Amino acid sequence: MNADIFLIGAGQTRFGEWWDKSLRTLMDEAISAAITDAGVTALDIDFVVVANMLGEATCDQAHLGSMAASLLPHRPPALRTEAACASGAVALHAATALLESGRAETVLVVGVEKMTDVPNDLVAAALMGAADAERDAPSGLTFPGVFGLVATRYMHEYGLTREKLNIVSSRHHVNAVSNPNAQFRMAISPEAVGASPLVADPLRLLDCSPVSDGAAALILSTKKESDTRLAASAISTDAVSLTERQTITSFAASRTAAMQAFAEASIGPRDLSHVELHDCFSIAALVSVEDLGLADPGMGIHLYESEDHLTVNASGGLKACGHPVAATGVKQLIDIRKQLRQSKKQWGLAHNFGGAAATAGIHILENLHA
Amino acid sequence: MHDFPPSAARRATEHRKMMQEGTILSFTVVHHPPEGFPTEPRTIALLELSDGTRVTGLLVTNGITPVIGQHVQPRMRLSRITSEKLRIYEPAYEITEQKPVEQKVFPGYILALTGPSGVGKSTVTARLTRSVGRFAAPVPIVTTRKAKDTDEKGEYIHVSAEEFMDLKKSGALVAATDIPSKTEQRWYGYRASDIAAIWAKGKIPVVITEMGLLQELSRHYGRRSILSCGLLPPGRSKRTMLSALLHRLRSRGRDTEESIEDRMKNAERDLAFFRDQKELFDHLLVNEDLDTVVNSLKGHVMELVKA
């Protein structure tokens, strides 16, 4: 990092089905909460970065940078980032660059998504935009289908059983019970996961994160200090289509971003106390713990089978918190800060990816009062 | 999916490349197909085609349960009819055999260098295998071309045309090609035993290839086994690249003017190959400075060693 960047404030809406809230009202709610939490005034914000993937497809709304800025009295400059489900991490990365360059001293990052207004077919087609329209979509593949391919191959290579895979979503649901901002605050047994309807073999309904509405905002600053420092911000990319990958049971972009982020923060996977990772599908959680270096290839499930000094998706993850796609990457940092404050531990990491990790983003937070 | 005539026409040009047999790498049953597709569940596979490219396509299962490693045949099928009554055809892949095919075991990595004559493949290989000799070794080339004083020791195994054909027939060669020439009949090939011997020593075999050899090696060992690097002459256009090659061929003094003419003709074909068959290359390196190229390849070798 070329500057000392502090996370000074955060706020979010509860994720869920918000038919009475628009993109604008969701953003407004999260932004107001973040400003109050930061103890600054709106006028202190000198840049706004908005993360959003589906504004055009689900709300006929582009131009979200200005829309977010217009919620502030002084209309600061603004931009929007889009990198499918990694839009949030990319927005944070862009904000980091603005702060490091000195162009801005306090930046508001807001991730927002509205997915439940429109029929399922439409939102499924829009999400498929995260895959390759020329190489993946013509076969009739859907996004759950992409991860169905990953899961079939993973089970083939590592002998993971359906019974073991059930544990992942079940664990996320148990974690979400204590999270007031989660969409689904109910425990679900592994058996119930295994008995839910098939969506894309071998993945079932309860392996998949839901469609959700929601917004999450946080304020990063080089001017005002706080108890939480942003210790690393790394983005890496890969071929959009699975057909252009050497392997589909590990994601190169996650591995590269993790390596860079650990180097930037000068720590290793063993130093972490809390991790929020991108479990858009249960199988993605297993691939991700391996890519982050928390488990050996094929051994990710061990982390879910045993209690450990490390918490993974203590918030409930995408599965139980809900996954308003571009808000997720921002919301993960809010949860990491909360967990670090509670446990008084030093290091936490958020891992967010888009598509089948064609973009991966990693952010590491340091609790300075550890 | 938006199927407008221009995008459908563009897509159709891809179909020719997709009409190849292949092997199942993974599959899934999509229970809720996207809007516009027939509503029944679709079995979709990730396939490796015989030229090493990968595609996703509909599997025609014929009631056979798909298995990873199974062999499939391409069939052009009506995929869907759009609201404008445009009929969209897509290659689908049919499982023809009942029994699961034995999994091809991953044999190990091979580093392949491809480039037009005169670009410096032999020099680069010699320098590379000398500096990382503990990890990589050159595979001797079986050839019918006459020995020359300038050949590196152990670079070639010289055989007669009859001996070469015998080796080819017996299946001892994993790849063989003849390079058109007016001056002599030139066959080149690699023996499976030489490659296996290098693997047995725990090293990575380094092969010098051209398009025929590269395609055959990739078919035999699987595209995944081959780290394929293309070596290009410096120059921004085809013309400057060719003139750089001509200059090198003349200055190294190994070839007669007549054979140089042959080589230049082949070089033109080779440069087109880089453009048309991009998917066969993992890295393209420009041989502007020998040290840079060798260092970059060293890095790739060390990555494979770690893998």
Chai-1 contact restraints between the chains, C-beta under 6 A:
chainA,res_idxA,chainB,res_idxB,connection_type,confidence,min_distance_angstrom,max_distance_angstrom,comment,restraint_id
A,D121,B,E35,contact,1.0,0.0,6.0,A-B,restraint_1
A,A125,B,P34,contact,1.0,0.0,6.0,A-B,restraint_2
A,D136,B,T56,contact,1.0,0.0,6.0,A-B,restraint_3
A,A137,B,M1,contact,1.0,0.0,6.0,A-B,restraint_4
A,P138,B,E90,contact,1.0,0.0,6.0,A-B,restraint_5
A,S139,B,I44,contact,1.0,0.0,6.0,A-B,restraint_6
A,S139,B,T56,contact,1.0,0.0,6.0,A-B,restraint_7
A,S139,B,G57,contact,1.0,0.0,6.0,A-B,restraint_8
A,S139,B,L58,contact,1.0,0.0,6.0,A-B,restraint_9
A,G140,B,P33,contact,1.0,0.0,6.0,A-B,restraint_10
A,G140,B,F37,contact,1.0,0.0,6.0,A-B,restraint_11
A,G140,B,R42,contact,1.0,0.0,6.0,A-B,restraint_12
A,L141,B,I44,contact,1.0,0.0,6.0,A-B,restraint_13
A,L141,B,T56,contact,1.0,0.0,6.0,A-B,restraint_14
A,T142,B,V30,contact,1.0,0.0,6.0,A-B,restraint_15
A,T142,B,P34,contact,1.0,0.0,6.0,A-B,restraint_16
A,G145,B,T28,contact,1.0,0.0,6.0,A-B,restraint_17
A,G145,B,V30,contact,1.0,0.0,6.0,A-B,restraint_18
A,G145,B,I44,contact,1.0,0.0,6.0,A-B,restraint_19
A,G148,B,T28,contact,1.0,0.0,6.0,A-B,restraint_20
A,L149,B,S26,contact,1.0,0.0,6.0,A-B,restraint_21
A,L149,B,T28,contact,1.0,0.0,6.0,A-B,restraint_22
A,L149,B,L46,contact,1.0,0.0,6.0,A-B,restraint_23
A,T152,B,S26,contact,1.0,0.0,6.0,A-B,restraint_24
A,T152,B,F27,contact,1.0,0.0,6.0,A-B,restraint_25
A,T152,B,T28,contact,1.0,0.0,6.0,A-B,restraint_26
A,R153,B,S26,contact,1.0,0.0,6.0,A-B,restraint_27
A,H156,B,I68,contact,1.0,0.0,6.0,A-B,restraint_28
A,L198,B,H31,contact,1.0,0.0,6.0,A-B,restraint_29
A,V199,B,H31,contact,1.0,0.0,6.0,A-B,restraint_30
A,A200,B,T28,contact,1.0,0.0,6.0,A-B,restraint_31
A,A200,B,V30,contact,1.0,0.0,6.0,A-B,restraint_32
A,D201,B,T28,contact,1.0,0.0,6.0,A-B,restraint_33
A,D201,B,V29,contact,1.0,0.0,6.0,A-B,restraint_34
A,T243,B,R54,contact,1.0,0.0,6.0,A-B,restraint_35
A,T243,B,V55,contact,1.0,0.0,6.0,A-B,restraint_36
